[in-house]
Amino acid sequence: MKPLNLLVIDDDPTIVKFFEKIAQKYGYSFHGATSGIEGMEVLSKRKVDVAVVDLNLPHLTGMQVLQRIKSNNKETEVILITGQATVESAVKALKEGAFDFILKPFVSIDLPIICIQKAMDKINLHQKIRELETRHDFREDYYGIMGRSPAMQEVYKLIDNISNSQSPVLILGESGTGKELVAHAIHQTSPRKTTPFIVINCSALTETLLESELFGHMKGSFTDAISDKKGLFQEADKGTVFLDEIGEISPSVQVKLLRVLQDGDMKPIGANQSIKVDVRVIAATNRDLYMAVKKGVFREDLFYRLNVIGMHLPPLRDRVDDIPLLAYHFMRKFSSRMNKKIEQISVDAMQCLQDYRWMGNVRELENVIERAIVLCPNSIITAKDLPSKILGETFYVTDSMKDHADLSKLTYQEAKEKALQQFNRHYILGLLQQTDGNISLASAKAGMDRSNFKKIIRKCDINIHEFRKY
């Protein structure tokens, strides 16, 4: 990948030199200009990824430069810097499309570096997306399954390869990885696509009810059997049955299911004769069925009958590159449903989403984005719209202009206390994320007394329940 291009426009040569050193350290291609006119000449001749522009330039002001860049070079991210900021000028700059707004003198030398790196990260992300989209074998939306990552491309290829098969499929993966979507995609790509696709969650019913749902029953076969009932295998004849959480079924149901897979025969509860059915069975579980077989709680012969074609769905934390695609998909879905005009997710918020471990996988991400849409007061989802457990170790100070400007206006003691509060929150959030909200474990990691640790949690206004395992 070519080095990214940084342009700095400031009438103070020392500022230009400062940013040139940053560019050299981080491997950016650098161009400096001491006026807005000179800066626009640079932009007319070469591609610029990030432009750092002083707001108070002579002749052509920083705001005018920003407007021209966004008019002619829309992909260039602009960071405005100034020694004379007002809330009004900052708001106007952000509305005009500025990536960020930083005060001079810099409270910390790291502040402009972090800001540039975040802007460059956004550029890199967009470049990766464009590269993927130019690949001929690349698919990001496959029968409702969203994913650009190599792992998901392999899932799509496997579905294509088994589309004409009638063999059973066993889908393994954590809760929330999209097993039902994959099962439906297998059905939709098969010759059975015009026939019924019936879903049942095996863990949601008692043994008797599950047996009745799957195989049906005859009137009077048990207390509540007031009439004959067709089972789902009969209802799905010529089609596909998706058995979710197959690892939860009882030994007696396992025996009857094995018979369906081996012979295509099923017997309703209380019936004297078997019924022939033609169904394709797709099963899924988040349990370790290999271990269940070893322990004797799942039949080995049934396992091998189901596992003719085995698929494993990767957890979301193993396909981090898919998170922006999924997050924007859910953003559009829920903003449309709620009639809200939310069009963007901030870089800070996206970084938080990509750094979180997502034990609840895609389903958990969907819930988090839905919550953010409800809470978001404007057109951009920021880190502040995300729950505390997502912010974790990534989020410390997202609004650099506001937080650093506030500190510089305080006395030393006041600024120190505020910085300590920010540190406490950041540190505690990280520990709670690591320990899934286990206060005893988190306080032990911190080397603190449990009661004192809880006091800090209350003082930081952290909701401990957000960190429990999904």
N, C-alpha and C positions, 0 to 999 in steps of 0.2 A: 504493500500500500504506500502511495506517495506521501511525503511529509505534509502535514496540514499547514495552511498559510495564515499567518497572523499579521494584521496591519494595525499600527498604532498611530493615531492622529492627535497630537498635543503640541501646543505652542511652547511648551517647556521642554528643552532638549534633554534635561536630566530624567524626566519621566519616560521619554522615548528610549533613552539608553537603559533605564531600569527594565523595561519590557523586552528590550533586545536580549538582555542577559537571561531573562526567563525563557525566551524562545530558544536560545543556544542550549540551555540546560535540558529542556524537554524535547529538543529535536524538531522544533517548528521552523518552517521557512518564514523569515521576518522581513517586513517592509515598514519603514518609518516615514512619517510626514509631519511637518510643523504647521500646516494650515489645512483647512477643509478643502480648498481648491486643489492643493497638492495631493491630498488623500484621494479625491475623486479621480484624479489623473491616474493614480495607481490602480484604482478599481476598474478603470476603463481599459487597462492594458493586461491585467492578469486576474485570475480567480483568487478570491479572498474568502477563507472559511470563517474567520472571526475578526471583527474590527473593534478595537478599543478606541473610543472617541471622547475627547474632552468636550463637555457641554458648552463651555464658554470660549469658543474659538472666535477670533476676529474675522470679519468679512462674512464667511459662511459658517454659521453657528453649528454646534454639535447636533441640535435638533433638526436643522435643515439637512445636515449630512445623513442623519438617521432616516429621514423621510425619503431622500434620494436613493439611499441604499435599498430600502424596502420596496421602492418603486422599480428599480432597475436590476437589483441583485438580491432577489427574495431569499435565496438560500444562505446568504451571509448572516451570521449571528452578530448582533451589535451590543457591546457593553459600554454604557456611558459612565464617565467618571467626572466628578466635579468637586470643587472646594466650597461651593456656595449652593447647597441643595435646599429645596423646599419640598414639602409633601406634594404640592401641586405639580412641580416639574417632574418629580419621580413618577407620579401617576400618569402624567401626559406621555412621558417617555415609554412606559410599559404599554400604554394603549397604542402607541405608534409602532410597537413591535420590538422594542428593545429586549434583549435577553436578560439583562440585569443592570443595576444602577449602583455605583460604588462611590463612597465619599473619600475625598482627599483632605488631609493626609491619611494614608491607610492605617487603620488601627492596628492591623497585623500585616506583616509582609506576606503571610500566607493567603490573605483574603483575595487579592487579585489573581494569584496563582490558581486557587481552588475554583474561582469563577471561570477563568479561561479553560481549565481542564473540563469543567462541566459542559461548557459550550462546545468544546472539541468532542466530548463524549457524545453529545447529541448529533453532531455532524457525522461521527463515525457510525453511529447507529443507523442513520438515514442512508449512508453509503452501503452498509451491509444489506439493508433491506432492498435497495436498488439492485445490488449484485445478485441477490437471490431471485428477484423477480425477473431477471433477464435469462435465468436458466430455463431451458426448455422442459426439463424433467421436474421442475419445481411446482409444488402445489401447496397452497396455504389453507384452502377451505375444501375439504373432501367430505361430501355428504354431511355437512354440518360439523365435522371434526376440524378444529382449528390448530394449525401447527406448521411452522416453517423448518423446524430443526431436522437434522439428519435422522434422528431417532423416529420422528413422526413420518418422514418420507419412507422409511423402511416399513412402518406399519401400513401405509397406503399401498406400497408394492405388494405386501403379503396379502392384503385384502383383494387386490386385483388378481393375484395368482390363484386364490382359492375360490374365486367367484363362481366357477362352474362346477365346483365340487359339491357333493351332497353329504360329505363327512361331518361328524360333530366337530365343534370348535370349543376349546377351553381358553378363556381370556383371564389372565392373571394380572393383578395390579391393585395398588392401594385404593382406598375409598376416595372417590372424587376425581379419578383419572379419566373418566369418560368411557367406561366399559359398555354401557348401554348404547351410546352413540356408535361405537365400533360395531356392536352386534347388529344394529339397524343398518349400518353401511354394508355389512356382509350380506344381509338380506336384500338390500336394494340393488346390489351388483350381481345377484344370483338369478337363475331362471325362475325363482319363486317370488320375484319382486311384486307381482300383481296379486299375490295370495296373502292371507293374514300373517301379521307379525305380532305375536302375543308375548307380553312381558309379565313375569311374576317374580316377586321378591320372596325367596324361600325363607328368609329370616323373619318375615313379618307375620307369619301364621303359625298356629300350633300344629302339631303333627297330624291330627285328625283333619283339621281344616285344610291343610296343605294337600293331603292325600285326596280329599274330596275335590279341591280346586283343580288339581292336575288330572285326575282319572275319572272324576264324576262319582255319582252314587245312585243307588236304587231307593225308591220310596220305602221307608221303614227300616233301612239298614242301620240307622242309629237314631237317637232321640229326636233330633231336629230335622231329620230327613223326611219332610212332609210330602215331597214329590220327587220324581226322577230328575237328575241333574246331569247335564253333559259336562265332561271335564275339558280342560283347556287343550289337551292333546286332540280331542275330537273337534273342538272349535277351530283348531289350527290345521286341520287336515289339509295336506298339499302345501302347507306354509312352513313357518319357522316359529319355534318356541324359544324364548330367551329366559333361562333360569338364572336369575341373579342370586348371589350368595349361596351357591350350590353347596358350599362347605358346611352349611348349617342343617342339612336335611338328616332325618333320623335313619337308622338302619333299615327299618321296614319300607320306607319310601325309596331308599337306595335300591333295594331289591326290585321293586316294581319299575323304577326308572331303567335299570339295567335290562329288564325284559323288553321295554320299548326300544332301546337302542340295539339290542341283539336281533329281535324278531319282528319289531313293528307291532307287537301285541300289547294291549292294555286291558285290564279288567276293572270296571267301576266297582266301588265298595258295595258289597251285597249282591253282585251279579254272579250268575252261574257260567256265563260264557264270555270269552275274550272278544275284543273288538280290534280289527286291523286299522292301523293309522299310518299315514305317510307324512312324517314331519322331519324337519331338520332341527337338531338340538344345538343351541349355542348356550354354553354355561359360563359363569363368571364367578370369581371369588377374590376377596382380599386376604384370605387365609393361606397358610403354607400347607397345601394339600399333600405334598411329599411327607411332611412331618405327621399329618393327620393319618396317612396310610400306615406309617411306621408305628404310630400309637394304637392302631386298630380301630379308630373311630370313623374311618372312611374306607370303603371297600376298594381293594387294589384293582379288582377286575373292572369296577365302574370307572375308576380313575383313568385306566388305560383306554377304556371305550370312549370316554369324553375327550381325552388328550390326543386324539388322532392328529388334530392340528392345534398346536399350542401357540398362544400369543402372549407377549408380556408388554403391558403398557407402562412407559417410563413415568415416574413421578415428576411433578412440575419442577421441582428443584434440580432435576437432571436435564431440563431443557429450558434454561433461563432465557435463551434467545426468543422463545415463544411468548414470553410474558407481555412485551409491548403489543404484539398482535392481539392476544387475548384481551388485554386490558382495554384497548381501543374498541374491540368488538363489543365488549360488555358496556363500555361507555356509550357507544352509539345506541345499543339496544335499550338501555334504561333511560337515557336522556330523551329518546323518542317516546318511550312508554309514559314518562312523567311529564312530557311536553316542556322540557327544559333545554335551553340552548348551551350545552356544554360541549366544547369543541376540542379541548386539549388537556393533556396531563403534563404537569410541570416536570422538568428534568429531575428535581429533587424527589418528587413523589414517585417517579418511575424508578429511580435508583433504590428507593426504599422497597418498592414492590419486587425488584430483581434480587435484592439482598435477603429478603425474608425466605424462610425455609418451606412454607406452604405444606404443612402436614395434612391439610384438608384438600390439597391439590387444586384443580381447576374450579371445583365447586366452591371452595373457600375464597378463591380470587374473585369469582362472580359475586359472592355475597359482599365482599369488601368494596368492590366497585359500585354495587347497588347502593350501599350505605353512603359512599362518597358522593354519589349523584344526589341523594336525598339532602345531604348536609351542605354541599357546595353552594356558596352564595353568588358565584359569578360564572364566567365561561371557562375557567381553567381549574381543574382539580389540582390542589397543592398538597404537600405533605400534611398540612394541618387538617385536611379533610379525611385523613386515614386514621384508623384506630391505633392506640398506643402500641399494641403488640407488633404492628407492622413496622413502626418507626424504629424500634429496637436500637441496634448499634449504629445504624447508618445515619439516623437523623440527629443532628445536634443543634445547629442554628441554620434554618432554611432561608429566612428573610434577612440576608446579610446587611442590606442597607438599614433596615429598621433596628435590628439588634445591636449592631456595632455603633450606629449613630446614637442610640439610647445610652449605651455604656459611656461614650465619650462626653455626654452631657452631665453625667453623675459625678459626685465626689468619689475619691478613691475608695473609701469604705463602702459606699453604696454600690459602686461598680463591682467591687470584690464580692459582695453578698449576692448580687444578681448573677455573676458568673458562677459562683458556687452553687446556686440553685439550678442553673442550667446544667452544670456538671453532674449534680446529684441525680437529676431526672434522666440524663443520658446514660449514666452508669447503671442505675437501677433498672431502666428499661432493657438494657443489654443483658443483665443477669437474669431477669424474669423471662426473657425470650429463650435464653439458653436452657433454663430449667423448667420450661412449660408452666411457669407460675407457682412452682414449689417454693414457698417462702423459707422453709427450713433449709433446703438445699442452697438457695440463693444467698441467704444470710451466712451460711457456712463458707461458701465460696468467697464472700466479701470479708470474712473474718470478723463478723459483727454479731452482737447479741440479737436474737430473733425479735425481741420486743422493740429494740432501737431501730432495727431494719424496717419493721412495720410502721414506726413513727415517720420515717422518711418517706415511705410509700404514701401515707396519708397526706403528708405535707406537700408532696409532689402531685397530689390529686391523680394518682394512677389507679385505674380499674384493674384489679388483680384477675378478675374473671375473664378478661380478654386473652389471657395467656394460657388458659387451660387448653389441653389438647383438643383439637377440632373433632 
